Amino acid sequence: MPDNIKQILLELQKKRDRAEQERNERVREIYNIIPRVREIDETIKNLGLQCTKSLLMTETSSHEEFVNALKEEISALREEKEQLLKKYRYSLTDFTVQYDCDACSDTGYVNGRQCKCLKQRLIDMAYRQSNLSGVLQRENFKTFDIERFSADKFGKYSKSPRDNMSEIVSVCEGFVHNFDKGTAKNLLFSGSTGLGKTFLCHCIAKELLDKGKTVIYLTAFGLFRILEQFRFNQSEASLSSEQLNAILTCDLLIIDDLGTELSNSFTLSELFNIINARLLENRKILISTNLNSEQIIETYGQRIFSRISSSFEALEFYGEDLRCK
């Protein structure tokens, strides 16, 4: 069972225990204030047992009359109980456990299937873990505006920035659509700043998070800071260990702004290990960088470039800086 589900089910168990405890406390309070209600409940319980025993016996007209009499007595007692509760400003619902989700009684499952409340909790948890919970309401496929990109020819390129971006968006949508099929390659966004790379990272993240996938978004600087804490800072080792596990096991890892961090032997080794580990487990990666192919080789070496070039679909962004516009 995935750790996220285990954690949520543990939270639901605590919620159920708390709800049952609160119900028992309410009942004790009512019994102390209205002792007659306790007497009624005990009497109804005993009459119910008598009714059950009688139903198990051979059916005769006398037994039927006896059972009907018991049912009438129970009904009268319940009505008396309800009137007493109203008098003291209580209600019958005070005797029931108040679950947050009536469909599954806070178990997370209905008839062996995940309840909608469990699915929503998984999505909410994925959002929190992704580091993107706020920005995705602003930056997603619904708010993406292709008209912001120029329809005019740009530099050496045969396609306009708008036509190029239209094709890139189509590839990104296909990446999301085919995510579970294993047919989509990992993605490499390259190009200068202000061309929509991070925006499209957010678009993909939101679509997958809304499908219940786990997505971790980190800048290259943030990624290597976590790895550095895990390797060298013992006081932060426990926290960074959990973060490292999430980085390795999440459904999609997004590394944004690769190339802006300080590159050294440590970052080169750790980057290769992260990419290699995820590729071996067939877990998807999306990398965004300002570097071109030659610069990636120069900065990270042939070994890392070889893993990227063979396992990633490269998408080049070009045009005018939208942030300046």
N, C-alpha and C positions, 0 to 999 in steps of 0.2 A: 504494500500500500504506500503511495507517495507520501512524503513527509508533510506536505501541505494539507492533505486530507486528514492525516493522523492528528495534526495540530488542531484543525477545525473540529473534528469529532471529539477531541478532548475538551475543547471549549464548550461544545454543545452538551457534553455529559455534565460539566460543571454547571451549566445553565439549567439543565433539567433538575439536578440535585438541589440547586438554589430555589427553583420554582416549587419543588415538592416540599422543601423545608418551610417556605413562606406559607404554603397551603396548610401545613400541619400547625403552624403557629396561629394562623387565623382561626382554625377549628378549635384549638385549645382556648383561645380568647373568647370565642362564642360560647363554648361549653361553660367557662367560668362565669360569664355574664348571664347566660340563660341556661341554667341546669336542665330545664325541661327539654331543651333541644337534644341534649345528650341522651336523656331517657327515651325520647322518641326514636333516635337513631338506633339505640340498642334494641328497642322493641321491634322496629322495622326489620332489623337484622334477624332477630329470632323468628319473626313471622315469615320472613323469606325462606328460612331453613325449613320451617314446618310446611310451607307451600311446596317446596322442592321435594321433600320426602313424600308428601301426599301424591304428587304428580307421578312419582316413580311406582306407586302402588297400582294394583289393578283398578282400571277405570270403572267406577260405578256412579250412579246418580248422586249417592250420598257424598262420595269423594268430591264430585264436581261442585256440589253445594258448599262443601267445606272450603274448597279452594277459592270459590267465588267470594265467600264470606271473608276469607283472609285478605283477598285482593281489595275488597271494599274497605276493610279496616286499615290496611296499609295506605290506601289512597287518602283516607280521612286524616291519618297521622301526618302524611306529607303536606296536606293542606294546612293543618295546624302549625306545622313547622314553618311553612312559608309565611304564614301570618305573623308568627312570633318574630321571625327574622326581619320582616318589614317594620314591625313595631320598634325594633332596636336599630333600624337603618342598616341591616345586613341584607344579603340576598343568597339564593341558592348557589350562585356562581362562586361565592366565597368558599364553598366546599370542593371546588374543582381546582385542579392544577392549571395555572395560567401560563401556557406555553407561548413563546413568541411566534411559532409557526404551528397553526392548528393542523395543517396538512400532514406533517410528519411527527408532531409532538416533540420537536427539537431533537429528533434522532438523526436527521439528515437524509433519511431514506423513506420512500413510499413503495410498498410492494417490491422491495429489493432494488429499486432504481433510485438514483440520486434525486432528492427533492430540489425544487427550484431554489429554495433558500440556501442549500448547500452549494449549488452551482454559482449563485450570486456571491457567496462568501469566498469561493475559490477565485472568482474574477476580481473581487475587491482586494484579496490578498495579493494576487498577481500584480495589480496596479500599484500597491504600496511597495512591493519588492522591486518594481521596475525602475524606480526613481523618476517616474514620468507622470504621476497622478494628476498634476495640475495642468501641464502644458498640452496634454492630449485633447483637452476640451477645445483648445484654440487651433491646434495644428493636426488635421486629419484629412482623409480623402474628401470629405464633404466640404471642407473649407479651402481646399486646394484650388487655386485660380490659374488655369493655363494661360489666360489672357495677359497675365503679368509678364510673360516671356515674349520676346520680340519675334515677329514673323519675318523679319528681314534677315538676309544672309549675314553671317558673322564670320569674319576672317577667312581661314583656309577651309572651313567646313562647308560641305555641299548642302546640308540641311540647316534650316533656321533653328535657333534655340527653342522655339515653340514646338516645331515638328520633332526635334530631338527629345524634348521633355515629354511630349505625348507618347513616344515610344518607350521611354524610361518608365513612365507611369504604368503603361500596359504591362511591362515586365514585372513591376512591383506588385500589381494586382494579381498577375499569374503566380508569383511567388507565394502570395497569401493563399490563393485558391488551391494550389497544389501542395501546400505545406505538409499535409499528412500523407501525401502519396509518395513522397521520397523522390519525386522526379525533378523538383526544382533545385538548381545549384545555389550555393551561397552567393551573396552579392557583395561586390566591391564598387562603392561610389567614389569616383575621383574627379577632381576639378577644383578651381579656385573657390575662395570664400564667397558667400552671398549668392549662390546659384541654386539653392533649394535642397542640398544634400541632407542636412539635418531635418528639415521639414518632412522629407519623404521617409526618413528613419522613423519619425514620429507617426506618420500615416500607417506604416506597416505595423509598428508596435501596437497602435490602438486596435487595428483590425484583429490581430492575433490575441490580444488581451481580452477583447470582447468575446472571443471564441473559447476563452478559458485556458489559453496557453500561458506559460510562464515566460516572461521577457525581462531581460536585464539590460538596461541602458547605462553605459558608462563612457565618459570621455577617456581617451588614452591615458591622460594624466591621472584620473581617478582610478583606473584599473591598476596601473603600476603602483600607485600609493597603497592600495589594498594588498597587493602582492608583497610589497616591501615590508608592510607591517606584519604580515604573516611570517615572513622569513626572518626578520631581524628584531621586531619589537615584541617581547614576550608579554608585556602588559596588555597589548591589544590582540594577542594571538587567538584568544577564544572567539572574539567577535569576527576577526578577519578570516578565521577558519570557516565559520558559517557562510561568510560572504564568498569565499573561494569555492565552497561546495555549490553555492547557488550559481556562480559563474560557470562552473564545469557542467552542471546538470540542467540548467534552465533550457526550455525549448528553443529560445532564440537569444543569442548574445549579440548586442549591438555595441561596437567599439567606434566611437565618434572621434573625429579629429586626430586620427593616427598620424604621427609625424610632428605633432606640436610638443610632445613630451621630450625630456632630455634623454637622448639615446645613449646607452652604454652596454657593456657585456651582460649586465643583469637584465635589462629590459629586452635585449635580443633573445636571451635564453628563455625568459618567462613567456614572451610573446609566442615563440615557436611551440613551447610546451602547451599553452592554452589552445592554440589553433590545432595542433596535432591531436591533442586529447579529444577535442570536440569532433574533429573529422573522423577519428577512429570510432567514436560512438554515434556517428551520423547525426550529430546535433548541429543545427543551423547557426551560421554566423553572418552578420552584416557588418562590413567595415566601411567607414567613411574617411577619406583622406584628401589632403590638398596636394599630395605627391603624385607624380606620374610614374610610369613603369621604371624608367631609368633611375629616378630618385628613390623609389622603393628598394631597388637592388643596392644602390649606393648606401642607403641608410640601414637596411636590415639584412642585406646579404642575399646571396643566391638561394640558400636553403629555404628561407622564409618565402622569398618570391616564388620559388618553384611550387611550394604548397599552395600559395594563393592562386597562381596562374592556372594550376591544374584543377582546382576545386571551386573556383569562384567565377561568376559571370561578371565581367568588368563593364561598368556603365560610366561613360564619360560625360560630365556636365560642362557646358560652356555657355558663354553669353556675357551680358553686362551684369555687374554686381547689383542684385535687387535691393540690397540694403541701402546702397547709395541712391537708387532711384526712389 
